[in-house]
Amino acid sequence: MERYAFSARVLHWLMAAGFIFMWACGYAMTSLVPDDSPIEEFLFALHISIGVTLLALLVLRIAIRMISTPPPLPALMPKWEKIGSHVGHFGLYLLPAAVILVGWAEIDFGGHGAKWFGLSLPKVFPTVKTLWGLNLEDAMESLHRWLAYAMLALTVVHVAAVIKHRWIDGHDVLGRMTFGGRRKD
């Protein structure tokens, strides 16, 4: 069985772990801990730092994707599923970028500025509290949350498709992204 490039597999699993952490952290800091508490501030700073790290990993992952050919999809997979796979994978590159950039816009519009583990980063977006009567920080916060939910939904579909292909169709598409011994398709 052909596999993705080793670097693509490493980045895939690092980013998967990172986004699982981000969803849990985002939920915790918005739903479980008191507002303006030291724990909320710590989680908020960690959320931003991990988000910046994930953006850098995403850029690297896109570069690797552009220079290495992914393994072919199973020959017996119906055309509509192949199209769905390509659309889903495109979304798994696009949505993380959108989630992270909208999150960055939220903190820049609010005048907070992004920090990566304490290191101040350049402003990407201007500090603008309102535009045409719209509070941009609040609007970006809502958009960030909904894009994160959309990304989570797409991730669930992605995992469900992997499970379906492995245990219903008998296509070991997961093996293309793992590190274990070689298995037959």
C-alpha positions in Angstrom: 0.0 0.0 0.0 1.2 3.4 -0.9 1.4 5.9 2.0 1.5 9.7 2.3 5.0 11.1 2.7 6.4 10.6 6.2 6.4 14.4 6.8 2.7 14.6 5.8 1.8 11.8 8.1 3.7 13.4 11.1 2.0 16.7 10.4 -1.4 15.1 10.0 -1.3 13.5 13.5 0.4 16.5 15.2 -2.3 18.8 13.7 -5.1 16.4 14.6 -3.9 16.4 18.2 -3.6 20.2 18.1 -7.1 20.7 16.9 -8.6 18.3 19.4 -6.8 20.3 22.1 -8.1 23.6 20.5 -11.7 22.4 20.6 -11.4 21.3 24.2 -9.6 24.4 25.2 -12.1 26.7 23.4 -15.0 24.9 25.1 -13.4 25.0 28.5 -12.5 28.7 28.3 -16.0 29.7 27.0 -18.2 27.4 29.0 -16.4 25.9 32.0 -14.2 28.5 33.6 -15.3 31.8 35.1 -14.9 34.9 33.0 -11.8 37.0 33.6 -10.3 34.3 35.9 -6.6 33.5 35.8 -7.5 30.1 34.4 -9.5 31.7 31.5 -6.6 34.1 30.8 -4.1 31.1 30.8 -6.3 29.1 28.5 -6.9 32.1 26.2 -3.1 32.7 25.9 -2.5 29.0 25.3 -5.3 28.8 22.7 -3.7 31.6 20.8 -0.2 30.2 21.0 -1.3 26.7 19.8 -3.4 28.4 17.1 -0.4 30.2 15.8 1.6 27.0 15.9 -1.1 25.2 13.9 -1.1 28.0 11.3 2.6 27.5 10.8 2.1 23.7 10.6 -0.7 24.2 8.1 1.5 26.3 5.8 4.2 23.6 6.0 1.6 20.9 5.4 0.3 22.7 2.3 3.9 23.1 1.0 4.5 19.4 1.5 1.2 18.5 -0.2 2.2 20.6 -3.2 5.6 18.9 -3.6 4.6 15.3 -2.8 1.9 13.2 -4.6 -0.6 11.6 -2.3 -1.3 7.9 -2.7 -4.2 7.1 -5.1 -7.6 6.4 -3.7 -8.8 2.7 -4.0 -9.6 1.8 -7.6 -13.0 0.3 -6.6 -14.1 3.5 -4.8 -17.1 5.0 -6.6 -16.4 8.3 -8.5 -18.8 10.3 -6.3 -16.9 9.1 -3.2 -13.6 10.1 -4.8 -15.0 13.6 -5.5 -16.3 13.8 -1.9 -12.9 12.8 -0.7 -11.2 15.6 -2.7 -13.8 18.2 -1.6 -13.5 17.1 2.1 -9.7 17.2 2.0 -9.8 20.7 0.5 -12.1 21.7 3.3 -9.7 20.3 5.8 -7.1 22.7 4.5 -9.4 25.7 4.0 -11.4 25.6 7.2 -8.4 25.5 9.6 -6.9 28.4 7.8 -10.2 30.3 8.1 -10.7 29.4 11.7 -7.2 30.6 12.7 -7.2 33.8 10.6 -10.6 34.8 11.9 -9.4 34.1 15.5 -6.4 36.3 14.8 -8.7 39.0 13.4 -10.8 38.8 16.6 -7.8 39.5 18.9 -6.3 42.2 16.6 -9.6 44.0 16.0 -10.1 44.0 19.8 -6.6 45.6 20.3 -5.3 42.6 22.3 -2.6 41.5 19.8 -1.5 37.9 19.3 1.3 36.4 21.4 3.1 33.2 20.8 4.0 31.7 24.1 4.6 35.3 25.4 6.3 36.6 22.3 4.4 39.5 20.7 3.5 38.9 17.1 2.9 41.5 14.4 -0.6 42.8 13.9 -2.2 41.3 10.9 -5.4 43.2 11.2 -5.9 46.8 12.4 -7.5 47.6 15.8 -11.0 48.6 14.7 -13.7 48.3 17.4 -16.6 49.0 15.1 -17.4 49.2 11.4 -20.7 50.4 10.1 -22.1 49.9 13.6 -20.8 46.3 13.9 -18.5 45.4 16.8 -15.8 43.6 14.8 -14.3 41.8 17.8 -17.7 40.3 18.7 -18.5 39.4 15.1 -15.1 37.7 14.6 -15.6 35.8 17.9 -19.0 34.4 16.6 -17.6 33.7 13.2 -14.5 32.0 14.8 -16.8 29.8 16.9 -19.1 28.8 14.0 -16.1 28.0 11.7 -14.6 25.9 14.4 -17.9 24.0 14.7 -18.0 23.5 10.9 -14.4 22.2 11.0 -15.4 19.8 13.8 -18.3 18.6 11.8 -16.1 18.1 8.7 -13.6 16.2 10.9 -16.3 13.9 12.2 -17.4 13.2 8.6 -13.7 12.6 7.7 -13.3 10.1 10.5 -16.7 8.4 9.7 -15.6 8.0 6.1 -12.3 6.4 7.2 -14.3 4.0 9.4 -16.8 3.2 6.6 -14.1 2.6 4.1 -12.1 0.3 6.4 -14.9 -1.8 8.0 -17.7 -1.7 5.5 -15.9 -1.3 2.1 -12.7 -3.1 3.0 -10.5 -0.2 1.8 -7.8 0.5 4.3 -7.5 4.2 3.6 -6.3 4.8 7.2 -3.2 2.7 6.4 -2.1 5.4 4.0 -1.7 7.8 6.9 -0.3 5.5 9.6 3.2 4.4 10.6 2.7 0.7 11.3 3.6 -2.3 9.1 2.5 -2.5 5.5 -1.0 -3.9 5.0 -2.7 -4.9 1.8 -5.7 -2.9 0.5 
